[in-house]
Each structure stands twice: as C-alpha cells, then as structure tokens.
Amino acid sequence: MFPSWPMRFQQTPRGGSKSGGESTDSALSSKTEPPFEAESPISKKASCSDHQAFFDLQQLRQEMASDAPRTASTQNQSAAKSPQEKRKGAGSTSEKPLDAKTLRRLAQNREAARKSRLRKKAYVQQLESSRLKLTQLEQELQRARSQGLFVDCGGVGSNVSSAGAAMFDMEYARWLEEEQRLMGELRNGLQAPLSDSDMRVMVDGYLSHYDDIFRLKAVTAKSDVFHLINGMWTSQAERCFLWIGGFRPSDLITMLIQQLEPLAEQQIMGMYGLRHSSQQAEEALSQGLEQLQQSLVDTIAGGPVVDGVQQMVVAMGKLANLEGFVRQADNLRQQTLHQLCRLLTVRQAARCFIVIGEYYARLRALSSLWASRPRETLISDDNSCQTTTEMQIVQHSQNHFSSF
C-alpha cells in the first residue's frame, strides 16, 4: 500500500552508482507485489538524481564554509605585499647589472644624439640667417634699381657687375659681422684673467678669420677682378686708402707702432724691419702695376685701326695679369699679419687686432655720416671745395709762369 522508494533511499549509500541502485530495487521488488508496486525506470532515475543533487548541494555549502577563512587570509596576505615587492617581481628580469661596454655604448649614443641636435639647430639658424641676408640683398638691389644706380650686369654705372661680385659682397657682410663678434671676445678676454693658452686660441681664431677673407678674395678675383681693385665692396672713406684691392701693410704697421706702446726694444726693431720689407714689396708691386697700365695704353692706342680686333685680344691678355697683382698684394697683407703675431706677445696681438678692427669700423662710420649729411650742407661744402680748388689752381699757374 505504501510506496517502496523511501525504504530504498534509506538503504542506498551516498555516492553509490546508478547500476547498484537499480539492482537493489529489482531485488526488493521481486520480494514484494510486482504487479502493483513496480515503478517505471524513468521515475526511479528521476528520484535518485534529485536526492543526489540535494546531497551534493549540502556538501558544497560545507566546503564553502570551511574554505572562507582560508580565502580571506590569502587575500590579506596578497594585499599586504608592498608596491616595491610588486615592482621588483615585475621588473626582476630588467634589473640585471650592465657591463662596462654596454654603458660606454649607451653614453656614446647619448653624446652622438646631443651633437646631432646641436648641428641641426646650428644648420637651421644658418639657413635662417642666409634667408634674411638674401632678402636684405634683394631689397638693396631693388632700391638701387629704383634710384637709377643699377643697370644690367656689366652695364655702365652698375654697382655690382657680376654674380661673383654680388656673392662676394654678401659674404663680406657676413665676415664683418663675425669680426664684430670676435672683437668682443678679444675685449672680454683681455679684461678677464684668462691664461695665455686661452688667449692664444682666440688670437689664432681671429687670424684664421682674416685668412678666410683672403681666400674669398682669391676666388672673386678670378670672376671679377675689377670689383676688388675699384673697392666697390668697401665704404667710401676706405677707398681713399685702397691699394690694389686692400690696405697697405706698411701704413698698418706704422699705426700699430704708435698704438701698441710700450714695446720691447727687440719688438720695435722687428716692427721697423717688417715695415721696411713691406714697403719694398709694395713699391715693386706698384711699379709692376704701373708698367702694366702703360703697356695696356700702348696696346690700345698704338696700332692702326684695322688691327683693332688683334689689339683687343692682346689687351684682354694683359688685363688677365691684374688677378696676379691682387693675389700678390693679398699674400703680402696676409704674411704681414702672421709676422706681427710672431713678433708680439699673445695679449699684444689681441690688442693689435682690436686696433685694426676699430680703425676700419671708424672709417665705415665716417662714410655713413658723410653719405647721410644734410643736402644744404652738401651744397655749401661743394661750393667751398670748388672755390678752394679754383684758388689753388690759380696760385699754381701763377707760380708756374713766374718761374719763366
């Protein structure tokens, strides 16, 4: 009358297999009334699975209750780890000590990168300076064209007769700016307690600066020698003292002897000897240039008109010798500066370059003042100069005729 599965549940151990349960059920069912109490295999299987899931759930709750304290302690230990230990564990592979070769290579790479950045910065600054200089030169050329002072290259009255001359003028302007910077360094070096070795480096740098302008003039003489001889790259006052495209070394030595006192007796003798040798070389070059000019006059004016083409060919060949005179004159100027540095002490040589730079700076300033003087003064000065010149001519003619 009562169902038989509660009795089978009590006799079935936990965790038993399904096959064992089924065999037990079959044995009991054979002893009871099989026609009426027999259960279907599907109901038996469902009842076993339900009770098995119930006991599994109970066992899982017990295990979770026993593992909760252990999990909390583990989490506390992991949270108690310091950030230093975590970082140490994460970067333990990268904290190996580096050998000397690797450190040296890293230092070299950093230094190379630093120099590369400096070179890039200097190159950008040089490009910017060149762009500004070119813009300034274009503005000056445009202003000269508007004033009628510039005609096509090679034309009459042109200030710049060739591209080589224009390039020389631009490079010479840069050279003057660099000279001002070097003069400032020399002044600071003389005022500061620098050693003689440091001053020697500065003086050699200034001497190398003059060597640069002589090399530039040698290149320009091949393209436009008349631009150098006429002194179009200098100021108006400087052209009064121009000698074959530059200064006279003997005049420069005379000025330095007066400005560099006191000098030792041996130094004074050396300076006078250098001036005497410079004067002899200047006279030889001047005589050679005069002979070239006379020969050029004889070539152009001496032959018949029918031989005019041949005359021009010969005259062109003689004009080519002007490049040699400019080169020899610059060589004499360059040797004079080097000889002065050998005769003087390092601090005297520094003062020597400062005196030379200030002298030509004053000549350029005088030219600027002369060009910017008021127009009224310009007219009155021209009248006075014309009157003075006429009086001198009259007196000279009277003296000349009175001698007969």
NUVODREN-741670 format. One record per residue (C-alpha): y, z, x; residue in three letters; residue number from 1. Coordinates in Angstrom, 1 decimal, decimal comma. Example, Ala and Ser with C-alpha at 12.3 -4.5 7.8 and 13.67 -1.06 7.14 Angstrom:
// NUVODREN-741670
y|z|x|rose|tinu
-4,5|7,8|12,3|ala|1
-1,1|7,1|13,7|ser|2
***
This chain:
// NUVODREN-741670
y|z|x|rose|tinu
0,0|0,0|0,0|met|1
2,4|0,8|2,9|phe|2
3,1|-1,9|5,4|pro|3
1,3|-1,7|8,7|ser|4
4,2|-2,7|11,2|trp|5
5,7|0,8|11,6|pro|6
2,3|2,0|12,8|met|7
2,0|-0,9|15,2|arg|8
5,6|-0,2|16,5|phe|9
4,6|3,3|17,5|gln|10
1,5|2,2|19,3|gln|11
3,3|-0,7|21,1|thr|12
4,7|0,4|24,5|pro|13
8,3|-0,7|25,5|arg|14
8,4|-3,8|27,6|gly|15
4,9|-5,0|26,6|gly|16
4,1|-8,6|26,4|ser|17
4,0|-10,6|23,2|lys|18
0,4|-11,5|23,7|ser|19
-0,6|-7,9|23,9|gly|20
1,2|-7,0|20,7|gly|21
-0,4|-9,9|18,9|glu|22
-3,9|-8,9|19,9|ser|23
-3,4|-5,3|18,8|thr|24
-2,0|-6,4|15,5|asp|25
-5,0|-8,6|15,0|ser|26
-7,4|-5,8|15,8|ala|27
-5,8|-3,4|13,3|leu|28
-5,5|-5,9|10,7|ser|29
-9,2|-6,5|10,8|ser|30
-9,9|-2,9|10,0|lys|31
-7,5|-2,8|7,0|thr|32
-7,5|-5,1|4,0|glu|33
-6,9|-8,5|5,4|pro|34
-6,4|-10,5|2,2|pro|35
-3,5|-8,4|1,0|phe|36
-1,8|-6,8|4,1|glu|37
-1,9|-9,7|6,5|ala|38
1,5|-10,7|7,9|glu|39
2,6|-14,1|9,0|ser|40
3,1|-14,8|12,7|pro|41
6,8|-15,6|12,1|ile|42
7,6|-12,1|10,7|ser|43
5,7|-10,4|13,5|lys|44
7,6|-12,2|16,1|lys|45
11,0|-11,6|14,5|ala|46
10,3|-7,8|14,1|ser|47
9,2|-7,5|17,8|cys|48
12,2|-9,4|19,0|ser|49
14,6|-7,2|17,0|asp|50
13,3|-3,9|18,3|his|51
13,1|-5,2|21,8|gln|52
16,8|-6,2|21,7|ala|53
17,7|-2,8|20,4|phe|54
16,0|-1,0|23,3|phe|55
17,5|-3,4|25,8|asp|56
20,9|-2,6|24,4|leu|57
20,3|1,1|24,8|gln|58
19,1|0,7|28,4|gln|59
22,2|-1,5|29,2|leu|60
24,6|1,2|27,9|arg|61
22,8|3,9|30,0|gln|62
23,1|1,7|33,1|glu|63
26,8|1,0|32,5|met|64
27,5|4,7|32,0|ala|65
25,7|5,6|35,3|ser|66
27,5|2,7|37,2|asp|67
31,0|3,5|36,0|ala|68
31,8|6,3|38,6|pro|69
30,4|4,2|41,4|arg|70
32,6|1,2|40,4|thr|71
35,7|3,4|40,2|ala|72
35,1|4,8|43,7|ser|73
34,6|1,4|45,1|thr|74
37,9|0,1|43,6|gln|75
39,7|3,2|45,0|asn|76
38,3|2,5|48,5|gln|77
39,4|-1,1|48,4|ser|78
42,9|-0,2|47,1|ala|79
43,2|2,4|49,9|ala|80
43,0|-0,2|52,6|lys|81
46,3|-0,7|54,4|ser|82
48,1|-4,1|54,4|pro|83
47,8|-4,1|58,2|gln|84
44,0|-4,0|57,9|glu|85
44,0|-6,8|55,4|lys|86
46,2|-8,9|57,7|arg|87
44,1|-8,0|60,6|lys|88
41,0|-9,1|58,8|gly|89
42,6|-12,3|57,6|ala|90
44,0|-13,4|60,9|gly|91
41,4|-12,0|63,3|ser|92
40,4|-15,5|64,4|thr|93
44,0|-16,5|65,3|ser|94
44,9|-13,4|67,4|glu|95
43,0|-14,4|70,4|lys|96
44,9|-14,0|73,7|pro|97
46,2|-17,3|75,1|leu|98
45,7|-18,2|78,7|asp|99
48,5|-18,9|81,2|ala|100
48,0|-22,7|81,0|lys|101
48,5|-22,8|77,2|thr|102
51,5|-20,5|77,4|leu|103
53,1|-22,7|80,1|arg|104
52,4|-25,9|78,0|arg|105
54,0|-24,3|74,9|leu|106
57,1|-23,3|77,0|ala|107
57,4|-26,8|78,3|gln|108
57,1|-28,3|74,8|asn|109
59,9|-26,0|73,6|arg|110
62,1|-26,9|76,5|glu|111
61,5|-30,6|76,0|ala|112
62,3|-30,3|72,4|ala|113
65,6|-28,4|73,2|arg|114
66,6|-31,1|75,7|lys|115
65,8|-33,8|73,2|ser|116
68,0|-32,2|70,6|arg|117
70,9|-31,9|73,2|leu|118
70,5|-35,5|74,2|arg|119
70,5|-36,7|70,6|lys|120
73,7|-34,6|69,9|lys|121
75,4|-36,0|73,0|ala|122
74,4|-39,5|72,1|tyr|123
75,8|-39,1|68,6|val|124
79,1|-37,7|70,0|gln|125
79,3|-40,6|72,4|gln|126
78,8|-43,1|69,6|leu|127
81,5|-41,4|67,5|glu|128
83,9|-41,4|70,5|ser|129
83,2|-45,1|71,1|ser|130
83,8|-45,9|67,5|arg|131
87,1|-44,1|67,5|leu|132
88,2|-45,8|70,7|lys|133
87,3|-49,2|69,3|leu|134
89,2|-48,5|66,1|thr|135
92,2|-47,5|68,2|gln|136
92,0|-50,6|70,3|leu|137
91,8|-52,8|67,3|glu|138
94,8|-51,1|65,8|gln|139
96,8|-51,6|69,0|glu|140
95,8|-55,2|69,2|leu|141
96,8|-55,8|65,6|gln|142
100,2|-54,1|66,2|arg|143
100,7|-56,2|69,3|ala|144
100,0|-59,4|67,3|arg|145
102,4|-58,3|64,6|ser|146
105,1|-57,8|67,3|gln|147
104,5|-61,2|68,9|gly|148
103,3|-59,7|72,2|leu|149
99,8|-61,0|71,9|phe|150
98,7|-64,6|71,8|val|151
95,2|-66,1|72,1|asp|152
93,2|-65,1|75,2|cys|153
94,7|-66,9|78,1|gly|154
97,9|-67,8|76,3|gly|155
101,4|-67,3|77,6|val|156
102,7|-63,8|77,2|gly|157
99,4|-62,2|76,3|ser|158
98,8|-58,6|77,4|asn|159
95,0|-59,0|77,5|val|160
93,9|-62,3|78,9|ser|161
90,1|-61,9|78,6|ser|162
87,3|-59,8|77,1|ala|163
86,6|-58,3|80,5|gly|164
90,2|-57,1|80,8|ala|165
90,1|-55,6|77,3|ala|166
86,9|-53,8|78,2|met|167
88,4|-52,5|81,4|phe|168
91,4|-51,1|79,6|asp|169
89,2|-49,3|77,2|met|170
87,0|-47,8|79,9|glu|171
90,1|-46,9|82,0|tyr|172
91,4|-44,9|79,0|ala|173
88,1|-43,0|78,9|arg|174
88,4|-42,5|82,6|trp|175
91,9|-40,9|82,2|leu|176
90,5|-38,5|79,5|glu|177
87,7|-37,5|81,8|glu|178
90,2|-37,0|84,6|glu|179
92,2|-34,5|82,5|gln|180
89,0|-32,5|81,8|arg|181
88,1|-32,4|85,5|leu|182
91,6|-31,4|86,5|met|183
91,3|-28,5|84,0|gly|184
88,0|-27,4|85,6|glu|185
89,6|-27,5|89,1|leu|186
92,5|-25,4|88,0|arg|187
90,2|-22,8|86,4|asn|188
88,0|-22,9|89,5|gly|189
91,0|-22,2|91,8|leu|190
92,1|-19,3|89,6|gln|191
88,7|-17,8|89,1|ala|192
86,8|-16,1|92,0|pro|193
84,3|-18,9|92,5|leu|194
82,2|-19,3|95,6|ser|195
82,8|-22,3|98,0|asp|196
79,5|-23,8|96,9|ser|197
80,5|-23,9|93,3|asp|198
83,9|-25,3|94,2|met|199
82,1|-28,0|96,4|arg|200
80,1|-29,1|93,4|val|201
83,3|-29,5|91,3|met|202
85,1|-31,4|94,1|val|203
82,2|-33,7|94,6|asp|204
82,2|-34,4|90,9|gly|205
85,8|-35,3|91,0|tyr|206
85,2|-37,6|94,0|leu|207
82,4|-39,3|92,1|ser|208
84,8|-39,8|89,2|his|209
87,0|-41,9|91,5|tyr|210
84,0|-43,8|92,7|asp|211
83,3|-44,8|89,1|asp|212
86,7|-46,4|88,6|ile|213
86,4|-48,3|91,9|phe|214
83,0|-49,7|90,7|arg|215
84,6|-50,6|87,4|leu|216
87,4|-52,5|89,1|lys|217
85,0|-54,4|91,2|ala|218
83,2|-55,7|88,1|val|219
86,5|-56,5|86,4|thr|220
87,8|-58,4|89,5|ala|221
85,0|-61,0|89,0|lys|222
86,1|-61,8|85,5|ser|223
89,9|-61,3|85,6|asp|224
91,4|-60,5|89,0|val|225
95,0|-61,2|87,8|phe|226
94,7|-58,4|85,3|his|227
94,2|-55,9|88,2|leu|228
96,8|-57,4|90,6|ile|229
99,5|-57,6|87,9|asn|230
98,8|-53,9|87,0|gly|231
98,7|-54,6|83,2|met|232
96,3|-51,6|82,9|trp|233
98,8|-49,2|84,3|thr|234
102,1|-47,8|83,0|ser|235
105,5|-49,4|83,7|gln|236
106,5|-46,8|86,2|ala|237
103,2|-47,1|88,1|glu|238
103,7|-50,8|88,5|arg|239
106,7|-50,1|90,7|cys|240
104,4|-48,7|93,4|phe|241
101,5|-51,0|92,9|leu|242
99,9|-52,6|95,9|trp|243
97,0|-55,1|95,5|ile|244
95,9|-53,5|92,2|gly|245
96,3|-49,8|93,2|gly|246
98,1|-47,2|95,2|phe|247
99,0|-47,4|98,9|arg|248
96,8|-44,9|100,8|pro|249
99,5|-44,2|103,4|ser|250
102,0|-43,2|100,7|asp|251
99,5|-40,9|99,1|leu|252
98,8|-39,2|102,4|ile|253
102,5|-38,7|103,1|thr|254
102,8|-37,0|99,7|met|255
99,8|-34,7|100,3|leu|256
101,0|-33,6|103,7|ile|257
104,1|-32,2|102,0|gln|258
102,3|-30,6|99,0|gln|259
99,3|-29,1|100,8|leu|260
101,1|-26,9|103,3|glu|261
100,2|-24,7|105,1|pro|262
97,6|-26,8|107,0|leu|263
95,9|-26,0|110,3|ala|264
97,1|-27,9|113,4|glu|265
93,9|-29,8|113,6|gln|266
94,1|-30,8|109,9|gln|267
97,7|-32,0|110,4|ile|268
96,7|-34,2|113,3|met|269
93,8|-35,6|111,3|gly|270
96,1|-36,3|108,3|met|271
98,6|-38,2|110,5|tyr|272
95,8|-40,1|112,2|gly|273
94,4|-41,1|108,8|leu|274
97,8|-42,2|107,7|arg|275
98,3|-44,4|110,8|his|276
94,9|-46,1|110,4|ser|277
95,6|-46,7|106,7|ser|278
99,0|-48,3|107,5|gln|279
97,4|-50,7|109,9|gln|280
94,8|-51,7|107,4|ala|281
97,4|-52,1|104,7|glu|282
99,5|-54,3|107,0|glu|283
96,5|-56,5|107,7|ala|284
95,7|-56,9|104,1|leu|285
99,3|-57,6|103,2|ser|286
99,6|-60,3|105,8|gln|287
96,4|-61,9|104,7|gly|288
97,7|-61,9|101,1|leu|289
101,0|-63,5|102,1|glu|290
99,1|-66,2|104,1|gln|291
97,0|-66,9|101,0|leu|292
100,1|-67,2|98,8|gln|293
101,8|-69,6|101,3|gln|294
98,7|-71,6|101,6|ser|295
98,5|-71,8|97,8|leu|296
102,1|-73,0|97,6|val|297
101,5|-75,7|100,3|asp|298
98,3|-76,9|98,5|thr|299
100,0|-77,3|95,1|ile|300
103,3|-78,7|96,3|ala|301
102,3|-80,6|99,5|gly|302
100,2|-83,5|98,3|gly|303
101,1|-86,7|96,3|pro|304
100,9|-86,7|92,5|val|305
97,9|-89,0|92,4|val|306
95,8|-86,3|94,1|asp|307
96,7|-83,7|91,5|gly|308
93,1|-83,1|90,5|val|309
91,9|-82,6|94,0|gln|310
94,9|-80,2|94,5|gln|311
93,8|-78,1|91,6|met|312
90,2|-77,9|92,9|val|313
91,4|-76,7|96,3|val|314
93,9|-74,2|94,7|ala|315
91,1|-72,8|92,5|met|316
89,0|-72,2|95,6|gly|317
91,9|-70,3|97,3|lys|318
92,6|-68,2|94,2|leu|319
89,0|-67,0|94,3|ala|320
89,9|-65,2|97,5|asn|321
92,0|-62,8|95,5|leu|322
88,9|-61,0|94,4|glu|323
88,1|-60,2|98,1|gly|324
91,6|-58,8|98,7|phe|325
91,3|-56,5|95,7|val|326
87,9|-55,3|96,7|arg|327
89,0|-54,6|100,3|gln|328
92,1|-52,7|99,1|ala|329
89,9|-50,5|96,7|asp|330
87,5|-49,9|99,6|asn|331
90,4|-48,7|101,7|leu|332
91,5|-46,4|98,9|arg|333
88,0|-45,0|98,4|gln|334
87,5|-44,4|102,1|gln|335
90,8|-42,6|102,3|thr|336
89,8|-40,1|99,6|leu|337
86,5|-39,4|101,2|his|338
88,1|-38,9|104,6|gln|339
90,6|-36,4|103,0|leu|340
87,7|-34,4|101,6|cys|341
86,2|-34,2|105,1|arg|342
89,5|-33,1|106,7|leu|343
90,4|-30,4|104,1|leu|344
88,6|-27,3|103,0|thr|345
87,0|-27,2|99,6|val|346
89,9|-25,4|98,0|arg|347
92,5|-27,7|99,7|gln|348
90,5|-30,7|98,5|ala|349
90,7|-29,3|94,9|ala|350
94,4|-28,9|95,2|arg|351
94,6|-32,4|96,7|cys|352
93,0|-34,0|93,6|phe|353
95,2|-31,9|91,3|ile|354
98,4|-33,1|93,1|val|355
97,3|-36,7|92,8|ile|356
96,4|-36,4|89,1|gly|357
99,7|-34,6|88,3|glu|358
101,7|-37,2|90,2|tyr|359
100,3|-40,2|88,2|tyr|360
100,5|-38,2|84,9|ala|361
104,2|-37,7|85,5|arg|362
104,6|-41,5|86,2|leu|363
102,9|-42,2|82,9|arg|364
105,1|-39,7|81,1|ala|365
108,2|-41,3|82,7|leu|366
107,0|-44,7|81,4|ser|367
106,7|-43,3|77,9|ser|368
110,1|-41,8|78,0|leu|369
111,6|-45,0|79,3|trp|370
109,9|-47,0|76,5|ala|371
111,0|-44,6|73,7|ser|372
114,6|-44,1|74,7|arg|373
117,2|-45,0|72,0|pro|374
118,4|-48,5|71,6|arg|375
122,1|-47,6|72,1|glu|376
121,3|-46,1|75,5|thr|377
119,2|-49,1|76,3|leu|378
122,1|-51,5|75,7|ile|379
124,6|-49,4|77,7|ser|380
122,2|-49,0|80,6|asp|381
121,6|-52,7|80,7|asp|382
125,4|-53,4|80,8|asn|383
125,9|-50,8|83,5|ser|384
123,0|-52,2|85,5|cys|385
124,3|-55,7|85,1|gln|386
127,8|-54,6|86,3|thr|387
126,4|-52,8|89,3|thr|388
124,2|-55,7|90,2|thr|389
127,2|-58,1|90,0|glu|390
129,3|-55,8|92,2|met|391
126,5|-55,7|94,8|gln|392
126,2|-59,5|94,8|ile|393
130,0|-59,9|95,2|val|394
130,1|-57,4|98,1|gln|395
127,1|-59,0|99,8|his|396
128,7|-62,5|99,5|ser|397
131,9|-61,2|100,9|gln|398
130,2|-59,6|103,9|asn|399
128,2|-62,8|104,4|his|400
131,2|-65,1|104,5|phe|401
133,3|-62,7|106,6|ser|402
130,7|-62,9|109,4|ser|403
131,5|-66,6|110,0|phe|404
***
